[in-house]
């Protein structure tokens, strides 16, 4: 599993087929601001799940939004998530990464026998 957070915004991630990408971003649904998938190449990566985990039990507390994706094929594509209110068209924040995957990355080195 490859963990991705806000510090990787705008970066390129190198993966191999079958890798699971775990994208975690801070979110506070009580404010009405939610992360959503704006765009991704469905032929390259498959969205599998999203969940929200509250950081503490107090009313109005924020937490962490997690998106899980599985790398399906070789290639390069962009994943874009946006933070905003569902009833408004304005975007408060954008998170974007480039995902590059190939079979050659997945090949293992053969170690010499001793």
MDTraj code that builds the backbone (N, CA, C; nanometers):
import mdtraj as md
import numpy as np

residues = "UNK UNK UNK UNK UNK UNK UNK UNK UNK UNK UNK UNK UNK UNK UNK UNK UNK UNK UNK UNK UNK UNK UNK UNK UNK UNK UNK UNK UNK UNK UNK UNK UNK UNK UNK UNK UNK UNK UNK UNK UNK UNK UNK UNK UNK UNK UNK UNK UNK UNK UNK UNK UNK UNK UNK UNK UNK UNK UNK UNK UNK UNK UNK UNK UNK UNK UNK UNK UNK UNK UNK UNK UNK UNK UNK UNK UNK UNK UNK UNK UNK UNK UNK UNK UNK UNK UNK UNK UNK UNK UNK UNK UNK UNK UNK UNK UNK UNK UNK UNK UNK UNK UNK UNK UNK UNK UNK UNK UNK UNK UNK UNK UNK UNK".split()
xyz = np.array([
    [0.0854, -0.1173, 0.0000],
    [0.0000, 0.0000, 0.0000],
    [0.0900, 0.1236, 0.0000],
    [0.0560, 0.2186, -0.0836],
    [0.1313, 0.3433, -0.0926],
    [0.0472, 0.4530, -0.0264],
    [0.0996, 0.5116, 0.0811],
    [0.0293, 0.6180, 0.1532],
    [0.0639, 0.7532, 0.0921],
    [-0.0389, 0.8314, 0.0677],
    [-0.0244, 0.9628, 0.0041],
    [-0.0973, 1.0640, 0.0895],
    [-0.0306, 1.1764, 0.1201],
    [-0.0952, 1.2824, 0.1971],
    [-0.0736, 1.4172, 0.1286],
    [-0.1179, 1.5223, 0.1943],
    [-0.1149, 1.6571, 0.1369],
    [0.0255, 1.7019, 0.0967],
    [0.1282, 1.6496, 0.1641],
    [0.2655, 1.6896, 0.1333],
    [0.3085, 1.6475, -0.0073],
    [0.2358, 1.5541, -0.0691],
    [0.2690, 1.5068, -0.2033],
    [0.1888, 1.5771, -0.3127],
    [0.1133, 1.6801, -0.2767],
    [0.0349, 1.7557, -0.3739],
    [0.1263, 1.8070, -0.4849],
    [0.0870, 1.7798, -0.6108],
    [0.1626, 1.8248, -0.7263],
    [0.2783, 1.7340, -0.7653],
    [0.2976, 1.6239, -0.6930],
    [0.4118, 1.5352, -0.7173],
    [0.3742, 1.4185, -0.8091],
    [0.4777, 1.3462, -0.8531],
    [0.4589, 1.2246, -0.9319],
    [0.4866, 1.1045, -0.8421],
    [0.3992, 1.0046, -0.8470],
    [0.4107, 0.8823, -0.7692],
    [0.4400, 0.7685, -0.8668],
    [0.5431, 0.6898, -0.8378],
    [0.5765, 0.5753, -0.9216],
    [0.5189, 0.4495, -0.8572],
    [0.4433, 0.3733, -0.9360],
    [0.3737, 0.2554, -0.8849],
    [0.3948, 0.1371, -0.9790],
    [0.3387, 0.0248, -0.9406],
    [0.3330, -0.0908, -1.0292],
    [0.1888, -0.1416, -1.0322],
    [0.1574, -0.2213, -1.1307],
    [0.0228, -0.2765, -1.1420],
    [-0.0129, -0.3540, -1.0163],
    [-0.1330, -0.3328, -0.9663],
    [-0.1803, -0.4017, -0.8466],
    [-0.1598, -0.3243, -0.7177],
    [-0.0778, -0.2194, -0.7206],
    [-0.0566, -0.1389, -0.6001],
    [-0.1868, -0.0740, -0.5544],
    [-0.1990, -0.0579, -0.4235],
    [-0.3115, 0.0141, -0.3639],
    [-0.2608, 0.1518, -0.3219],
    [-0.3316, 0.2558, -0.3633],
    [-0.2991, 0.3930, -0.3254],
    [-0.3961, 0.4374, -0.2177],
    [-0.3424, 0.4857, -0.1067],
    [-0.4235, 0.5324, 0.0056],
    [-0.3997, 0.6826, 0.0193],
    [-0.4979, 0.7616, -0.0242],
    [-0.4869, 0.9074, -0.0194],
    [-0.5628, 0.9562, 0.1033],
    [-0.4921, 1.0274, 0.1945],
    [-0.5539, 1.0777, 0.3170],
    [-0.5405, 1.2292, 0.3236],
    [-0.6559, 1.2959, 0.3404],
    [-0.6608, 1.4411, 0.3475],
    [-0.7504, 1.4845, 0.4633],
    [-0.7085, 1.5904, 0.5329],
    [-0.7888, 1.6424, 0.6451],
    [-0.9209, 1.6982, 0.5921],
    [-1.0289, 1.6695, 0.6663],
    [-1.1626, 1.7131, 0.6258],
    [-1.2466, 1.7391, 0.7508],
    [-1.3366, 1.8346, 0.7421],
    [-1.4306, 1.8591, 0.8509],
    [-1.5702, 1.8720, 0.7903],
    [-1.6442, 1.7612, 0.7808],
    [-1.7754, 1.7621, 0.7173],
    [-1.8768, 1.8541, 0.7844],
    [-1.8578, 1.8852, 0.9130],
    [-1.9548, 1.9719, 0.9812],
    [-1.9527, 2.1137, 0.9261],
    [-1.8458, 2.1507, 0.8551],
    [-1.8384, 2.2830, 0.7921],
    [-1.9024, 2.2821, 0.6534],
    [-1.9361, 2.1630, 0.6046],
    [-1.9927, 2.1502, 0.4712],
    [-1.8875, 2.1310, 0.3635],
    [-1.7609, 2.1386, 0.4005],
    [-1.6519, 2.1225, 0.3043],
    [-1.6110, 1.9762, 0.2976],
    [-1.6257, 1.9182, 0.1800],
    [-1.5981, 1.7761, 0.1612],
    [-1.5014, 1.7554, 0.0459],
    [-1.4128, 1.6550, 0.0592],
    [-1.3267, 1.6151, -0.0509],
    [-1.4059, 1.5252, -0.1440],
    [-1.3871, 1.5432, -0.2749],
    [-1.4495, 1.4546, -0.3729],
    [-1.3507, 1.4306, -0.4866],
    [-1.3723, 1.3214, -0.5578],
    [-1.2901, 1.2896, -0.6737],
    [-1.3379, 1.3770, -0.7878],
    [-1.2502, 1.4608, -0.8381],
    [-1.2849, 1.5465, -0.9505],
    [-1.2555, 1.4766, -1.0825],
    [-1.1389, 1.4105, -1.0910],
    [-1.1070, 1.3366, -1.2131],
    [-1.0004, 1.2320, -1.1869],
    [-1.0120, 1.1215, -1.2588],
    [-0.9101, 1.0176, -1.2621],
    [-0.9346, 0.9292, -1.3834],
    [-0.8306, 0.8676, -1.4342],
    [-0.8398, 0.7793, -1.5504],
    [-0.8846, 0.6414, -1.5023],
    [-1.0086, 0.6073, -1.5307],
    [-1.0651, 0.4822, -1.4817],
    [-1.0011, 0.3590, -1.5459],
    [-0.9344, 0.3771, -1.6601],
    [-0.8642, 0.2654, -1.7227],
    [-0.7301, 0.2391, -1.6541],
    [-0.6768, 0.3394, -1.5864],
    [-0.5459, 0.3285, -1.5217],
    [-0.5582, 0.2933, -1.3731],
    [-0.6445, 0.3651, -1.3011],
    [-0.6650, 0.3384, -1.1583],
    [-0.8141, 0.3226, -1.1300],
    [-0.8439, 0.2321, -1.0384],
    [-0.9837, 0.2041, -1.0021],
    [-1.0097, 0.2545, -0.8609],
    [-1.1111, 0.3399, -0.8471],
    [-1.1549, 0.3838, -0.7141],
    [-1.2224, 0.2656, -0.6469],
    [-1.1797, 0.2339, -0.5225],
    [-1.2385, 0.1188, -0.4546],
    [-1.3185, 0.1547, -0.3303],
    [-1.2789, 0.2642, -0.2601],
    [-1.3479, 0.2932, -0.1340],
    [-1.3097, 0.4314, -0.0835],
    [-1.4007, 0.4934, -0.0104],
    [-1.3662, 0.6131, 0.0666],
    [-1.4311, 0.6029, 0.2038],
    [-1.3655, 0.6658, 0.3008],
    [-1.4191, 0.6643, 0.4368],
    [-1.3694, 0.7873, 0.5111],
    [-1.4405, 0.8203, 0.6167],
    [-1.4031, 0.9334, 0.7011],
    [-1.3841, 0.8818, 0.8431],
    [-1.2732, 0.9203, 0.9038],
    [-1.2486, 0.8831, 1.0437],
    [-1.2314, 1.0105, 1.1249],
    [-1.3185, 1.0268, 1.2228],
    [-1.3160, 1.1455, 1.3087],
    [-1.1912, 1.1405, 1.3970],
    [-1.1317, 1.2574, 1.4216],
    [-1.0078, 1.2617, 1.5000],
    [-1.0322, 1.2615, 1.6504],
    [-1.1475, 1.3110, 1.6921],
    [-1.1832, 1.3084, 1.8344],
    [-1.3353, 1.3055, 1.8457],
    [-1.3869, 1.2779, 1.9623],
    [-1.5306, 1.2587, 1.9793],
    [-1.6089, 1.3859, 2.0114],
    [-1.5453, 1.5023, 2.0071],
    [-1.6194, 1.6248, 2.0367],
    [-1.7034, 1.6684, 1.9166],
    [-1.8113, 1.7392, 1.9442],
    [-1.9022, 1.7859, 1.8404],
    [-1.8282, 1.8827, 1.7486],
    [-1.8452, 1.8628, 1.6178],
    [-1.7835, 1.9504, 1.5194],
    [-1.6387, 1.9197, 1.4883],
    [-1.5884, 1.8091, 1.5415],
    [-1.4477, 1.7740, 1.5194],
    [-1.4242, 1.7302, 1.3757],
    [-1.3082, 1.7628, 1.3260],
    [-1.2671, 1.7190, 1.1932],
    [-1.2030, 1.5818, 1.2009],
    [-1.1508, 1.5406, 1.0896],
    [-1.0861, 1.4102, 1.0859],
    [-1.0123, 1.3915, 0.9558],
    [-1.0030, 1.2672, 0.9136],
    [-0.9271, 1.2317, 0.7955],
    [-1.0161, 1.1609, 0.6944],
    [-1.0172, 1.2121, 0.5725],
    [-1.0885, 1.1470, 0.4616],
    [-0.9873, 1.0590, 0.3896],
    [-1.0230, 0.9331, 0.3676],
    [-0.9349, 0.8382, 0.3012],
    [-1.0009, 0.7880, 0.1735],
    [-0.9249, 0.7929, 0.0644],
    [-0.9674, 0.7375, -0.0643],
    [-0.8718, 0.6239, -0.0986],
    [-0.9269, 0.5100, -0.1422],
    [-0.8445, 0.3975, -0.1847],
    [-0.8629, 0.3745, -0.3344],
    [-0.7495, 0.3579, -0.4034],
    [-0.7492, 0.3308, -0.5470],
    [-0.6581, 0.2115, -0.5728],
    [-0.6887, 0.1353, -0.6765],
    [-0.6031, 0.0239, -0.7171],
    [-0.5495, 0.0525, -0.8571],
    [-0.4179, 0.0369, -0.8733],
    [-0.3555, 0.0563, -1.0044],
    [-0.3891, -0.0650, -1.0904],
    [-0.4526, -0.0403, -1.2066],
    [-0.4996, -0.1487, -1.2927],
    [-0.4079, -0.1771, -1.4103],
    [-0.3509, -0.0734, -1.4689],
    [-0.2749, -0.0887, -1.5930],
    [-0.1526, 0.0006, -1.5944],
    [-0.0647, -0.0274, -1.6886],
    [0.0506, 0.0593, -1.7104],
    [0.0029, 0.1938, -1.7633],
    [0.0818, 0.2965, -1.7368],
    [0.0494, 0.4265, -1.7933],
    [0.0772, 0.5399, -1.6961],
    [0.0409, 0.6567, -1.7412],
    [0.0558, 0.7778, -1.6610],
    [-0.0764, 0.8529, -1.6650],
    [-0.1223, 0.8951, -1.5494],
    [-0.2471, 0.9716, -1.5435],
    [-0.2465, 1.0624, -1.4214],
    [-0.3415, 1.1538, -1.4190],
    [-0.3557, 1.2459, -1.3070],
    [-0.4766, 1.2067, -1.2241],
    [-0.4614, 1.2236, -1.0947],
    [-0.5720, 1.2066, -0.9998],
    [-0.5946, 1.3430, -0.9375],
    [-0.7171, 1.3942, -0.9484],
    [-0.7478, 1.5250, -0.8915],
    [-0.8651, 1.5137, -0.7954],
    [-0.8438, 1.5625, -0.6730],
    [-0.9475, 1.5698, -0.5704],
    [-0.9698, 1.7164, -0.5384],
    [-1.0941, 1.7522, -0.5115],
    [-1.1243, 1.8909, -0.4777],
    [-1.2009, 1.8980, -0.3462],
    [-1.1744, 2.0052, -0.2726],
    [-1.2426, 2.0320, -0.1465],
    [-1.3394, 2.1468, -0.1691],
    [-1.4645, 2.1270, -0.1302],
    [-1.5635, 2.2328, -0.1462],
    [-1.6975, 2.1924, -0.0887],
    [-1.7906, 2.2849, -0.0957],
    [-1.9280, 2.2593, -0.0527],
    [-2.0051, 2.1999, -0.1700],
    [-2.0751, 2.0906, -0.1507],
    [-2.1463, 2.0253, -0.2610],
    [-2.2486, 2.1162, -0.3305],
    [-2.3038, 2.2123, -0.2595],
    [-2.4071, 2.2982, -0.3165],
    [-2.3489, 2.4219, -0.3864],
    [-2.2173, 2.4390, -0.3825],
    [-2.1527, 2.5515, -0.4492],
    [-2.0574, 2.5001, -0.5564],
    [-2.0334, 2.5821, -0.6590],
    [-1.9434, 2.5413, -0.7663],
    [-1.7990, 2.5797, -0.7384],
    [-1.7750, 2.6669, -0.6423],
    [-1.6389, 2.7100, -0.6112],
    [-1.5617, 2.5988, -0.5415],
    [-1.4335, 2.5906, -0.5748],
    [-1.3430, 2.4951, -0.5116],
    [-1.2570, 2.5695, -0.4103],
    [-1.2483, 2.5164, -0.2904],
    [-1.1671, 2.5778, -0.1854],
    [-1.0212, 2.5359, -0.1997],
    [-1.0005, 2.4078, -0.2322],
    [-0.8648, 2.3547, -0.2430],
    [-0.8631, 2.2408, -0.3437],
    [-0.7497, 2.2237, -0.4108],
    [-0.7328, 2.1148, -0.5066],
    [-0.6099, 2.0331, -0.4686],
    [-0.6229, 1.9015, -0.4775],
    [-0.5116, 1.8096, -0.4548],
    [-0.4941, 1.7296, -0.5827],
    [-0.3711, 1.7276, -0.6369],
    [-0.3469, 1.6577, -0.7625],
    [-0.2129, 1.5854, -0.7584],
    [-0.2128, 1.4623, -0.8042],
    [-0.0887, 1.3872, -0.8186],
    [-0.0877, 1.3211, -0.9562],
    [0.0315, 1.2948, -1.0055],
    [0.0490, 1.2181, -1.1285],
    [0.0911, 1.0779, -1.0876],
    [0.0246, 0.9799, -1.1447],
    [0.0527, 0.8406, -1.1125],
    [0.1138, 0.7753, -1.2364],
    [0.2326, 0.7215, -1.2177],
    [0.3022, 0.6547, -1.3274],
    [0.3250, 0.5095, -1.2878],
    [0.2824, 0.4176, -1.3739],
    [0.3001, 0.2762, -1.3422],
    [0.3496, 0.2009, -1.4646],
    [0.4295, 0.0990, -1.4377],
    [0.4789, 0.0136, -1.5461],
    [0.5093, -0.1238, -1.4908],
    [0.5096, -0.2225, -1.5791],
    [0.5441, -0.3588, -1.5379],
    [0.6914, -0.3704, -1.5052],
    [0.7755, -0.2897, -1.5719],
    [0.9196, -0.3004, -1.5481],
    [0.9553, -0.2634, -1.4045],
    [0.8783, -0.1731, -1.3436],
    [0.9010, -0.1361, -1.2038],
    [0.8761, -0.2565, -1.1135],
    [0.7843, -0.3428, -1.1558],
    [0.7453, -0.4567, -1.0729],
    [0.8434, -0.5734, -1.0816],
    [0.9322, -0.5748, -1.1815],
    [1.0256, -0.6847, -1.1947],
    [1.1222, -0.6884, -1.0782],
    [1.1433, -0.8044, -1.0238],
    [1.2321, -0.8207, -0.9097],
    [1.3727, -0.8543, -0.9580],
    [1.4721, -0.8057, -0.8873],
    [1.6101, -0.8390, -0.9173],
    [1.6369, -0.9819, -0.8690],
    [1.7091, -1.0572, -0.9515],
    [1.7473, -1.1921, -0.9101],
    [1.8789, -1.1811, -0.8332],
    [1.8811, -1.2369, -0.7148],
    [2.0012, -1.2354, -0.6332],
    [2.0842, -1.3607, -0.6628],
    [2.2159, -1.3451, -0.6632],
    [2.3006, -1.4627, -0.6884],
    [2.2908, -1.5623, -0.5733],
    [2.2971, -1.6889, -0.6080],
    [2.2962, -1.7951, -0.5061],
    [2.4338, -1.8055, -0.4442],
    [2.4391, -1.8232, -0.3157],
    [2.5680, -1.8315, -0.2451],
    [2.5992, -1.9758, -0.2127],
])
top = md.Topology()
chain = top.add_chain()
for i, resn in enumerate(residues, 1):
    res = top.add_residue(resn, chain, resSeq=i)
    for name in ("N", "CA", "C"):
        top.add_atom(name, md.element.get_by_symbol(name[0]), res)
traj = md.Trajectory(xyz[None], top)
